Amino acid sequence: MTDAWLENSRREVSADVIYRPVEDLVRINMLLAVVETAPMSPLDWRVHFVRRYGIPTSLVSADELQESRSLRDFPDQALVSEHIVGVCQKTIAGKKWVSDRIDLVARGLRVVGNRLVVPDLSETASWCVILTEVQSLSIVGLDTRFDDTDITIIQLLREGMSAREIGQAIEFSPRTVEHRVEKMKTRANVKTVAALLAMKT
């Protein structure tokens, strides 16, 4: 996409000229969107989802969140301001594309991934193309403080160790490790070990 952007940087082109070369390469864990930016105030900008994040999830109605609409109509205005308006304004003002890592919490979900934002370089600056790869989508548990033993168990679980292996490493019985994991899940208000492991410790 950056190649198409660079090749067309000296002339006025529509956003589809920029994203068309990668459109068929967008995977199920990615989204490709065009933000129409000019000549309106940022809240009146419109976003059109060319390709939607397509992994089925019970955590959020992804289809509902990815409806093409005015930015004013999105439910989380703080998120829109920082992660859509802010980054588009930055790329347009700097006349440079931006590639960055995202790690954000919105509507009780943590989203981790990578993002590429490419601005319209024409005088009208009428669009930004955003390509996002979502690497992780997880529920945010309650802000819970864990003691050193709990943090150790979580880290060893992340490394793929079983309760028996963790017990040997920290000199606990496997059953004690399992009980501690269950108590941590309850305190964090999560249902699965995967959700517990996705939390920041």
Beta strands, then each sheet from edge to edge (+ up, - down):
strand 1: 30-36
strand 2: 46-51
strand 3: 69-70
strand 4: 98-106
strand 5: 109-119
strand 6: 127-139
sheet 1: 3+ 2- 1+ 6- 5+ 4-
end
